Amino acid sequence: MKVLFISTSVEEGLWLAELTHPYWNLSERHVEIDIASTKGGKLSWIRISDPYDPNSQEANDIVSKGFLSDKALHAKLQTTLSLADVNPTKYDGIHVAGGIGPAIDLYPNSDMARILEHFFAAGKIVGAICHGTIALANLSDRIKGRQVTGYSLAEDEVWEKILNKKPFLPNYPQPTLEKAGAIYSSAPIDGLRVVVDGKLVTGQNQWSASEYALQLYHLLTGSTPVVFA
């Protein structure tokens, strides 16, 4: 089984846990993973998402610590594929990571639309988390009437106040998804939410990354080990 991970190429645009947590959960279950980005090459992540940064909001993120400490894995973040070069037929599923970058370079994006269209048309698994969910709006016909989550407008408004800039991004996930016809829902600010609608799975934010990753894996395998007695 092989899954395509997609990241933004924006400088300090990726939220690290939204790539590393799904990577860990899938790779330890023997899923092969390729990483692509808008421009290809080296990824750049938001400093406060780096557990080794002195001002990190993720100081206890041992998954990202382990990922960055592994030379082979760290090298994967330096050598990503370019979206323009991606052949989506090679993959069983797709995961779009978040961070603020996707709201800048993954929507609108014709390559992103081309790749996503293959997965939807082929009935494959589509997953996205946080601001990465905005990429789904490239295909409004595919997500109209579908249940989704993603970084909420309320959460983005918190950053507007912190940065004293309104808006601080060209597009926000919640209103963009709603405009595309998706049925959006969210937990309270910084809450956990994962929404599964058929073969589409979305996660609200970085706090939801591990739960999202497990649901992504369950969809890929078509089964779950959880039994409700």
C-alpha atoms as a printed R data frame, in Angstrom:
    type eleno elety resid chain resno       x      y       z
1   ATOM     1    CA   MET     A     1   0.000  0.000   0.000
2   ATOM     2    CA   LYS     A     2   1.305  3.440  -0.931
3   ATOM     3    CA   VAL     A     3   0.119  6.907   0.128
4   ATOM     4    CA   LEU     A     4   0.993 10.341  -1.199
5   ATOM     5    CA   PHE     A     5   1.615 13.080   1.371
6   ATOM     6    CA   ILE     A     6   1.327 16.671   0.168
7   ATOM     7    CA   SER     A     7   2.780 19.732   1.883
8   ATOM     8    CA   THR     A     8   2.923 23.430   1.192
9   ATOM     9    CA   SER     A     9   6.162 24.940  -0.119
10  ATOM    10    CA   VAL     A    10   5.570 28.271   1.621
11  ATOM    11    CA   GLU     A    11   8.420 29.419   3.846
12  ATOM    12    CA   GLU     A    12   7.536 28.374   7.412
13  ATOM    13    CA   GLY     A    13   4.218 27.156   6.066
14  ATOM    14    CA   LEU     A    14   3.935 23.537   7.309
15  ATOM    15    CA   TRP     A    15   2.764 22.528  10.776
16  ATOM    16    CA   LEU     A    16   5.169 19.691  11.503
17  ATOM    17    CA   ALA     A    17   2.903 17.357  13.522
18  ATOM    18    CA   GLU     A    18   0.383 17.297  10.683
19  ATOM    19    CA   LEU     A    19   2.971 15.505   8.587
20  ATOM    20    CA   THR     A    20   4.917 13.529  11.193
21  ATOM    21    CA   HIS     A    21   1.986 12.025  13.110
22  ATOM    22    CA   PRO     A    22   0.234 10.600  10.030
23  ATOM    23    CA   TYR     A    23   3.634  9.462   8.734
24  ATOM    24    CA   TRP     A    24   4.352  7.554  11.935
25  ATOM    25    CA   ASN     A    25   0.915  5.981  12.229
26  ATOM    26    CA   LEU     A    26   0.945  4.789   8.622
27  ATOM    27    CA   SER     A    27   4.610  3.814   8.263
28  ATOM    28    CA   GLU     A    28   4.647  1.691  11.415
29  ATOM    29    CA   ARG     A    29   1.768 -0.223   9.831
30  ATOM    30    CA   HIS     A    30   3.900 -0.888   6.734
31  ATOM    31    CA   VAL     A    31   2.392  1.779   4.462
32  ATOM    32    CA   GLU     A    32   4.863  3.188   1.935
33  ATOM    33    CA   ILE     A    33   4.868  7.002   1.756
34  ATOM    34    CA   ASP     A    34   6.079  9.578  -0.762
35  ATOM    35    CA   ILE     A    35   6.105 13.277   0.102
36  ATOM    36    CA   ALA     A    36   5.365 15.967  -2.469
37  ATOM    37    CA   SER     A    37   5.092 19.738  -2.199
38  ATOM    38    CA   THR     A    38   3.992 22.588  -4.386
39  ATOM    39    CA   LYS     A    39   7.465 23.350  -5.724
40  ATOM    40    CA   GLY     A    40   9.273 20.180  -4.660
41  ATOM    41    CA   GLY     A    41  12.541 20.060  -2.763
42  ATOM    42    CA   LYS     A    42  13.014 21.282   0.811
43  ATOM    43    CA   LEU     A    43  10.098 21.803   3.178
44  ATOM    44    CA   SER     A    44   9.955 24.646   5.670
45  ATOM    45    CA   TRP     A    45   7.885 24.375   8.825
46  ATOM    46    CA   ILE     A    46   6.516 26.885  11.283
47  ATOM    47    CA   ARG     A    47   9.079 27.356  14.031
48  ATOM    48    CA   ILE     A    48   6.642 27.006  16.911
49  ATOM    49    CA   SER     A    49   5.612 23.600  15.538
50  ATOM    50    CA   ASP     A    50   9.197 22.360  15.905
51  ATOM    51    CA   PRO     A    51   9.578 20.628  19.307
52  ATOM    52    CA   TYR     A    52  13.237 21.672  19.435
53  ATOM    53    CA   ASP     A    53  12.480 25.386  19.046
54  ATOM    54    CA   PRO     A    54  12.805 27.318  22.341
55  ATOM    55    CA   ASN     A    55   9.367 28.900  21.783
56  ATOM    56    CA   SER     A    56   7.697 25.713  20.574
57  ATOM    57    CA   GLN     A    57   4.010 25.025  21.146
58  ATOM    58    CA   GLU     A    58   4.854 21.350  20.594
59  ATOM    59    CA   ALA     A    59   7.641 20.812  23.125
60  ATOM    60    CA   ASN     A    60   6.139 17.455  24.143
61  ATOM    61    CA   ASP     A    61   5.697 16.183  20.586
62  ATOM    62    CA   ILE     A    62   7.902 13.106  20.819
63  ATOM    63    CA   VAL     A    63   6.737 11.907  17.395
64  ATOM    64    CA   SER     A    64   8.159 14.985  15.664
65  ATOM    65    CA   LYS     A    65  11.269 14.779  17.833
66  ATOM    66    CA   GLY     A    66  11.853 11.225  16.688
67  ATOM    67    CA   PHE     A    67  11.168 12.085  13.056
68  ATOM    68    CA   LEU     A    68  13.644 14.973  13.018
69  ATOM    69    CA   SER     A    69  16.258 12.884  14.829
70  ATOM    70    CA   ASP     A    70  16.197 10.175  12.155
71  ATOM    71    CA   LYS     A    71  18.613 11.122   9.362
72  ATOM    72    CA   ALA     A    72  16.761  9.171   6.671
73  ATOM    73    CA   LEU     A    73  13.400 10.659   7.589
74  ATOM    74    CA   HIS     A    74  14.803 14.174   7.920
75  ATOM    75    CA   ALA     A    75  16.285 13.793   4.434
76  ATOM    76    CA   LYS     A    76  12.782 13.134   3.077
77  ATOM    77    CA   LEU     A    77  11.841 16.662   4.110
78  ATOM    78    CA   GLN     A    78  14.661 18.034   1.941
79  ATOM    79    CA   THR     A    79  13.874 16.099  -1.241
80  ATOM    80    CA   THR     A    80  10.122 16.193  -1.846
81  ATOM    81    CA   LEU     A    81   8.537 15.616  -5.232
82  ATOM    82    CA   SER     A    82   7.034 18.518  -7.142
83  ATOM    83    CA   LEU     A    83   3.241 18.479  -7.524
84  ATOM    84    CA   ALA     A    84   3.683 18.972 -11.268
85  ATOM    85    CA   ASP     A    85   5.651 15.700 -11.436
86  ATOM    86    CA   VAL     A    86   3.279 13.578  -9.339
87  ATOM    87    CA   ASN     A    87   1.659 10.568 -10.995
88  ATOM    88    CA   PRO     A    88  -1.361  9.939  -8.732
89  ATOM    89    CA   THR     A    89  -2.096  6.523 -10.250
90  ATOM    90    CA   LYS     A    90   0.797  5.124  -8.182
91  ATOM    91    CA   TYR     A    91  -0.991  5.727  -4.872
92  ATOM    92    CA   ASP     A    92  -3.832  4.195  -2.891
93  ATOM    93    CA   GLY     A    93  -4.569  7.333  -0.891
94  ATOM    94    CA   ILE     A    94  -3.605 10.940  -0.332
95  ATOM    95    CA   HIS     A    95  -2.973 13.063   2.760
96  ATOM    96    CA   VAL     A    96  -2.766 16.870   2.646
97  ATOM    97    CA   ALA     A    97  -0.902 18.316   5.630
98  ATOM    98    CA   GLY     A    98  -1.706 21.690   7.156
99  ATOM    99    CA   GLY     A    99   0.001 24.762   8.509
100 ATOM   100    CA   ILE     A   100  -0.747 28.235   7.160
101 ATOM   101    CA   GLY     A   101   0.951 27.529   3.815
102 ATOM   102    CA   PRO     A   102  -1.842 25.562   2.091
103 ATOM   103    CA   ALA     A   103  -4.089 28.640   2.282
104 ATOM   104    CA   ILE     A   104  -1.472 30.397   0.147
105 ATOM   105    CA   ASP     A   105  -0.200 27.850  -2.392
106 ATOM   106    CA   LEU     A   106  -2.524 24.805  -2.377
107 ATOM   107    CA   TYR     A   107  -5.695 26.800  -3.097
108 ATOM   108    CA   PRO     A   108  -6.348 27.688  -5.804
109 ATOM   109    CA   ASN     A   109  -3.921 25.267  -7.440
110 ATOM   110    CA   SER     A   110  -4.473 23.445 -10.726
111 ATOM   111    CA   ASP     A   111  -1.965 20.678  -9.966
112 ATOM   112    CA   MET     A   112  -3.674 20.060  -6.638
113 ATOM   113    CA   ALA     A   113  -7.014 19.892  -8.433
114 ATOM   114    CA   ARG     A   114  -5.637 17.426 -11.000
115 ATOM   115    CA   ILE     A   115  -4.235 15.126  -8.349
116 ATOM   116    CA   LEU     A   116  -7.308 15.220  -6.122
117 ATOM   117    CA   GLU     A   117  -9.596 14.561  -9.089
118 ATOM   118    CA   HIS     A   118  -7.821 11.277  -9.737
119 ATOM   119    CA   PHE     A   119  -8.370 10.088  -6.167
120 ATOM   120    CA   PHE     A   120 -12.032 11.079  -6.109
121 ATOM   121    CA   ALA     A   121 -12.733  9.669  -9.578
122 ATOM   122    CA   ALA     A   122 -10.965  6.392  -8.794
123 ATOM   123    CA   GLY     A   123 -12.786  5.975  -5.480
124 ATOM   124    CA   LYS     A   124  -9.552  6.147  -3.506
125 ATOM   125    CA   ILE     A   125  -9.040  7.541   0.000
126 ATOM   126    CA   VAL     A   126  -8.709 11.316   0.369
127 ATOM   127    CA   GLY     A   127  -7.514 12.885   3.623
128 ATOM   128    CA   ALA     A   128  -6.651 16.418   4.697
129 ATOM   129    CA   ILE     A   129  -6.072 18.194   7.982
130 ATOM   130    CA   CYS     A   130  -6.169 21.730   9.396
131 ATOM   131    CA   HIS     A   131  -5.470 24.419   6.748
132 ATOM   132    CA   GLY     A   132  -4.660 21.573   4.344
133 ATOM   133    CA   THR     A   133  -8.391 20.950   4.012
134 ATOM   134    CA   ILE     A   134  -8.661 24.114   1.933
135 ATOM   135    CA   ALA     A   135  -7.112 22.142  -0.948
136 ATOM   136    CA   LEU     A   136 -10.394 20.218  -1.223
137 ATOM   137    CA   ALA     A   137 -12.111 23.416  -2.355
138 ATOM   138    CA   ASN     A   138 -10.234 23.159  -5.651
139 ATOM   139    CA   LEU     A   139 -12.934 20.622  -6.556
140 ATOM   140    CA   SER     A   140 -16.221 22.092  -5.399
141 ATOM   141    CA   ASP     A   141 -18.217 19.514  -7.384
142 ATOM   142    CA   ARG     A   142 -16.519 16.721  -5.425
143 ATOM   143    CA   ILE     A   143 -17.081 18.142  -1.946
144 ATOM   144    CA   LYS     A   144 -20.485 19.768  -2.347
145 ATOM   145    CA   GLY     A   145 -22.779 18.249   0.278
146 ATOM   146    CA   ARG     A   146 -19.918 16.326   1.921
147 ATOM   147    CA   GLN     A   147 -19.246 16.475   5.672
148 ATOM   148    CA   VAL     A   148 -15.859 18.029   6.491
149 ATOM   149    CA   THR     A   149 -13.881 19.762   9.202
150 ATOM   150    CA   GLY     A   150 -10.662 21.788   9.151
151 ATOM   151    CA   TYR     A   151  -9.127 24.749  10.932
152 ATOM   152    CA   SER     A   152 -12.092 26.784  12.097
153 ATOM   153    CA   LEU     A   153 -12.744 30.453  11.441
154 ATOM   154    CA   ALA     A   154 -12.803 30.990  15.204
155 ATOM   155    CA   GLU     A   155  -9.284 29.539  15.429
156 ATOM   156    CA   ASP     A   156  -8.082 31.739  12.561
157 ATOM   157    CA   GLU     A   157  -9.599 34.772  14.279
158 ATOM   158    CA   VAL     A   158  -7.434 34.039  17.328
159 ATOM   159    CA   TRP     A   159  -4.371 34.377  15.087
160 ATOM   160    CA   GLU     A   160  -5.744 37.573  13.600
161 ATOM   161    CA   LYS     A   161  -5.676 39.072  17.087
162 ATOM   162    CA   ILE     A   162  -2.224 37.673  17.909
163 ATOM   163    CA   LEU     A   163  -0.728 38.964  14.638
164 ATOM   164    CA   ASN     A   164  -2.883 42.125  14.601
165 ATOM   165    CA   LYS     A   165  -3.666 41.448  10.948
166 ATOM   166    CA   LYS     A   166  -7.082 40.811   9.439
167 ATOM   167    CA   PRO     A   167  -7.064 38.725   7.373
168 ATOM   168    CA   PHE     A   168  -3.610 37.219   7.888
169 ATOM   169    CA   LEU     A   169  -4.115 34.711   5.041
170 ATOM   170    CA   PRO     A   170  -5.649 35.151   1.569
171 ATOM   171    CA   ASN     A   171  -8.216 32.422   2.301
172 ATOM   172    CA   TYR     A   172  -9.460 30.628   5.406
173 ATOM   173    CA   PRO     A   173 -10.497 26.945   5.313
174 ATOM   174    CA   GLN     A   174 -13.957 27.146   6.903
175 ATOM   175    CA   PRO     A   175 -15.539 29.874   4.729
176 ATOM   176    CA   THR     A   176 -13.776 28.568   1.616
177 ATOM   177    CA   LEU     A   177 -15.067 25.036   2.153
178 ATOM   178    CA   GLU     A   178 -18.544 26.321   2.927
179 ATOM   179    CA   LYS     A   179 -18.541 28.452  -0.226
180 ATOM   180    CA   ALA     A   180 -17.568 25.315  -2.184
181 ATOM   181    CA   GLY     A   181 -20.695 23.627  -0.824
182 ATOM   182    CA   ALA     A   182 -19.187 21.387   1.851
183 ATOM   183    CA   ILE     A   183 -20.996 20.878   5.163
184 ATOM   184    CA   TYR     A   184 -18.487 22.122   7.717
185 ATOM   185    CA   SER     A   185 -18.416 21.380  11.456
186 ATOM   186    CA   SER     A   186 -15.839 21.847  14.197
187 ATOM   187    CA   ALA     A   187 -15.069 21.360  17.852
188 ATOM   188    CA   PRO     A   188 -14.419 24.418  20.064
189 ATOM   189    CA   ILE     A   189 -11.112 26.258  19.633
190 ATOM   190    CA   ASP     A   190  -8.173 23.835  19.994
191 ATOM   191    CA   GLY     A   191 -10.613 20.942  20.343
192 ATOM   192    CA   LEU     A   192 -10.274 17.590  18.586
193 ATOM   193    CA   ARG     A   193 -12.451 16.683  15.617
194 ATOM   194    CA   VAL     A   194 -12.141 14.130  12.835
195 ATOM   195    CA   VAL     A   195 -14.909 13.739  10.264
196 ATOM   196    CA   VAL     A   196 -15.287 10.701   8.027
197 ATOM   197    CA   ASP     A   197 -17.651 10.928   5.061
198 ATOM   198    CA   GLY     A   198 -17.337  7.801   2.944
199 ATOM   199    CA   LYS     A   199 -13.772  7.707   1.631
200 ATOM   200    CA   LEU     A   200 -13.075 11.294   2.678
201 ATOM   201    CA   VAL     A   201 -11.506 12.012   6.069
202 ATOM   202    CA   THR     A   202 -10.662 15.438   7.486
203 ATOM   203    CA   GLY     A   203  -9.094 16.632  10.753
204 ATOM   204    CA   GLN     A   204  -9.619 19.995  12.416
205 ATOM   205    CA   ASN     A   205  -6.165 20.928  13.675
206 ATOM   206    CA   GLN     A   206  -2.793 19.703  14.938
207 ATOM   207    CA   TRP     A   207  -4.390 18.386  18.120
208 ATOM   208    CA   SER     A   208  -6.432 16.011  15.967
209 ATOM   209    CA   ALA     A   209  -3.449 14.673  14.002
210 ATOM   210    CA   SER     A   210  -3.085 11.269  15.684
211 ATOM   211    CA   GLU     A   211  -6.812 10.475  15.714
212 ATOM   212    CA   TYR     A   212  -7.052 11.621  12.111
213 ATOM   213    CA   ALA     A   213  -4.116  9.428  11.091
214 ATOM   214    CA   LEU     A   214  -5.716  6.320  12.581
215 ATOM   215    CA   GLN     A   215  -8.989  6.995  10.795
216 ATOM   216    CA   LEU     A   216  -7.049  7.500   7.561
217 ATOM   217    CA   TYR     A   217  -5.397  4.115   8.047
218 ATOM   218    CA   HIS     A   218  -8.710  2.418   8.846
219 ATOM   219    CA   LEU     A   219 -10.183  3.780   5.610
220 ATOM   220    CA   LEU     A   220  -7.163  2.612   3.638
221 ATOM   221    CA   THR     A   221  -7.484 -0.913   4.984
222 ATOM   222    CA   GLY     A   222 -11.264 -0.993   5.010
223 ATOM   223    CA   SER     A   223 -11.354 -2.218   8.595
224 ATOM   224    CA   THR     A   224 -10.895 -1.154  12.215
225 ATOM   225    CA   PRO     A   225  -9.560 -3.154  15.188
226 ATOM   226    CA   VAL     A   226 -12.008 -1.402  17.508
227 ATOM   227    CA   VAL     A   227 -14.875 -3.539  18.769
228 ATOM   228    CA   PHE     A   228 -17.762 -2.006  20.686
229 ATOM   229    CA   ALA     A   229 -19.181 -4.543  23.154
